[in-house]
Amino acid sequence: MSAVILLVEDEEKLARFTELELVHEGYRVEKSGNGREALELALNNHYDLILLDIMLPGLNGLEVLRRLLKEKQVPVILLTARDAVMDKVSGLDAGAVDYITKPFAIEELLARIRVALKLHPASVLEKAGETAEEGVLSWHDLTLDERRHQVRYAGHEIPLTNREFTMLKVLLENQDIVLSRDTLLSRVCGYDYAGETNVVDVYIRYLRSKIDDAFGVRMIRTVRGVGYVIKSE
């Protein structure tokens, strides 16, 4: 399974160019242009590597790095301005594995990514709840097969819409982590979705009807005032 990279860059053209090059090389890419949003994404989801700009709105990249590495280990490559020597030093001291100055040659960035992934392997199978079978997530008698776009409970297939399937997948990937409605909304409907967060409650209700109610289990739990979680136990 290809590595998943979180690209945190607020310069839209640079972010889009970098994303296209990374995808062309076979990586899976998620983007953010805001420090606070990026921190929430990084804490609540699995990434094999993070490309992190230092100058960001919301929360600067160095603070994102410090807060992130207090909670989990993931290789981070900093994107820095050419003359930001102290930022580079501070970033490396805070735990970044490498840095590259802007503007950069894409070939150099790709080489640094390959080295970082080789030296700091973060297997995609470390995702909470994922089985040794590639692309399959599980919870008790429930399995979600991403490649076949199929969900089963004790052998019984459960028909889900695309958004229901994606919602369940995100929750299974983050077992024991409470996900806010905003996080679920952005992961399921896209960052540019302009609707209300109560659409998340609608899809949760659909999933509970098809799984919890149908099989007499309590899989998806509500954390009042925060969001939803699937507990691994």
C-alpha positions in Angstrom: 0.0 0.0 0.0 1.4 3.4 -0.9 2.6 5.8 1.7 0.2 8.6 2.9 1.6 12.1 3.1 0.1 15.2 4.7 1.2 18.3 2.8 0.8 21.4 5.0 1.4 24.5 2.8 -0.6 27.7 2.5 0.8 28.8 -0.9 -1.9 27.4 -3.1 0.1 27.1 -6.3 3.1 25.4 -4.6 0.8 23.1 -2.7 -1.1 22.0 -5.9 2.2 21.5 -7.9 3.7 19.5 -5.1 0.6 17.4 -4.6 0.5 16.5 -8.3 4.1 15.5 -8.3 3.7 13.3 -5.2 0.6 11.6 -6.6 2.5 11.0 -9.9 5.2 9.2 -7.8 2.5 7.0 -6.3 2.0 8.6 -2.9 -1.4 9.3 -1.4 -1.7 13.0 -0.4 -3.9 15.0 1.9 -3.5 18.8 2.1 -4.0 21.6 4.6 -3.1 25.3 4.4 -3.8 26.1 8.1 -1.7 25.2 11.1 -4.6 24.4 13.5 -6.4 22.3 11.0 -3.2 20.5 10.1 -2.5 19.7 13.8 -6.0 18.2 14.2 -5.6 16.1 11.0 -2.2 14.9 12.1 -3.3 13.9 15.6 -6.5 12.2 14.4 -5.2 10.3 11.4 -2.4 8.1 10.2 0.3 9.6 8.0 3.5 8.0 7.0 5.2 11.4 6.6 4.3 15.1 6.9 5.6 18.0 4.8 5.2 21.0 7.0 5.6 24.6 6.0 6.8 26.9 8.9 4.9 30.1 8.0 1.3 29.1 8.3 -2.0 30.9 9.3 -3.7 29.7 12.5 -0.7 28.2 14.1 2.9 28.3 12.9 4.6 25.2 11.7 7.1 25.0 14.6 4.3 25.0 17.1 2.4 22.4 15.1 5.6 20.2 15.2 6.1 20.6 18.9 2.5 19.8 19.8 2.3 16.9 17.3 5.5 15.1 18.5 4.3 15.2 22.1 1.4 13.0 21.1 2.7 10.7 18.3 5.8 9.8 16.3 5.7 10.6 12.6 8.6 11.8 10.3 8.3 15.5 9.5 10.2 17.4 6.8 10.0 21.1 7.2 9.5 23.5 4.2 11.5 26.6 5.1 12.4 30.0 3.7 15.9 30.2 2.3 17.3 32.5 5.0 15.4 31.0 8.0 18.4 29.5 9.7 17.0 29.7 13.2 13.7 28.1 12.0 15.7 25.2 10.6 17.7 24.7 13.8 14.6 25.1 16.0 12.7 22.6 13.8 15.5 20.0 13.9 15.8 20.4 17.7 12.0 19.9 18.0 12.2 16.6 16.2 11.9 17.2 12.5 13.8 14.6 10.5 14.9 17.0 7.7 14.2 20.3 6.0 14.2 21.7 2.5 14.3 25.3 1.5 11.9 27.0 -0.9 11.9 27.2 -3.8 13.1 23.6 -4.1 13.6 21.2 -7.0 11.0 18.5 -6.9 13.6 15.8 -7.5 15.4 16.9 -4.3 12.2 16.8 -2.3 11.3 13.3 -3.6 14.8 12.1 -2.7 14.5 13.5 0.9 11.0 11.9 1.2 12.4 8.5 0.1 15.3 8.7 2.7 12.9 9.8 5.5 10.5 6.9 4.8 13.4 4.5 4.7 15.0 5.7 7.9 11.7 6.2 9.7 9.3 3.4 8.5 5.7 4.0 9.6 3.8 1.0 8.3 0.3 1.7 7.1 -0.7 -1.4 9.1 -0.1 0.6 12.3 -3.5 2.2 11.7 -5.7 1.2 14.7 -7.9 -1.7 13.8 -6.3 -2.7 10.5 -5.7 -6.3 10.0 -2.7 -7.9 8.3 -4.7 -8.3 5.2 -4.0 -5.2 3.1 -6.9 -2.7 2.9 -9.1 -4.5 5.5 -10.2 -2.8 8.7 -12.0 -4.7 11.5 -14.0 -4.3 14.7 -15.1 -7.5 16.4 -17.2 -9.4 13.8 -17.3 -6.4 11.4 -14.9 -6.1 8.5 -14.4 -3.3 5.9 -12.6 -4.2 2.7 -11.5 -1.0 1.1 -10.4 -2.6 -2.2 -13.8 -4.4 -2.7 -15.8 -1.5 -1.2 -17.5 -4.1 1.0 -18.6 -4.2 4.6 -19.6 -7.4 6.4 -20.8 -8.3 9.9 -20.4 -12.0 10.9 -20.5 -12.8 7.2 -23.6 -10.7 6.4 -22.9 -8.1 3.8 -24.1 -4.6 4.7 -25.0 -2.3 1.8 -23.6 1.3 2.4 -23.6 4.4 0.3 -20.2 5.9 -0.7 -20.4 8.5 2.1 -21.6 6.0 4.7 -18.7 3.7 3.7 -16.2 6.6 4.0 -17.6 7.7 7.4 -17.2 4.1 8.7 -13.7 3.8 7.3 -12.5 7.0 8.9 -14.0 5.9 12.3 -12.4 2.4 12.0 -9.0 3.9 11.1 -9.1 6.0 14.3 -10.4 3.5 16.9 -10.3 4.9 20.4 -9.8 8.5 19.0 -12.8 10.8 19.4 -13.3 12.6 16.1 -15.1 15.9 16.0 -18.0 16.6 13.6 -15.8 19.1 11.8 -13.1 16.5 11.3 -15.5 13.9 10.1 -17.2 16.4 7.8 -13.9 17.4 6.1 -12.8 13.7 5.7 -16.1 12.5 4.3 -17.4 15.5 2.3 -14.2 17.3 1.5 -12.5 20.4 3.0 -14.5 22.7 0.7 -17.9 21.4 1.8 -20.0 24.4 2.8 -22.9 22.5 4.5 -23.7 22.2 8.2 -22.0 19.7 10.5 -25.3 18.1 11.4 -25.0 16.2 8.1 -22.5 14.0 10.1 -25.2 13.1 12.6 -27.4 12.0 9.7 -24.8 9.6 8.4 -24.0 8.3 11.9 -27.7 7.6 12.3 -27.8 5.7 9.0 -24.8 3.6 10.1 -26.3 2.9 13.5 -29.5 1.7 11.8 -27.6 -0.6 9.4 -25.1 -2.0 11.9 -25.8 -1.2 15.6 -29.5 -1.7 15.5 -29.4 -4.5 12.9 -27.0 -6.7 14.8 -27.6 -5.6 18.4 -24.2 -4.1 19.0 -22.9 -0.7 20.3 -20.2 0.2 17.9 -20.4 3.9 17.3 -20.5 5.9 20.5 -21.3 9.6 21.0 -19.1 11.8 23.1 -21.4 14.6 24.0 -20.2 18.0 22.9 -17.2 16.5 21.0 -18.1 14.0 18.4 -18.0 10.2 17.7 -15.7 7.3 18.4 -15.5 3.5 17.8 -13.9 1.9 20.9 -11.6 -1.0 20.1 -12.6 -3.1 23.1 
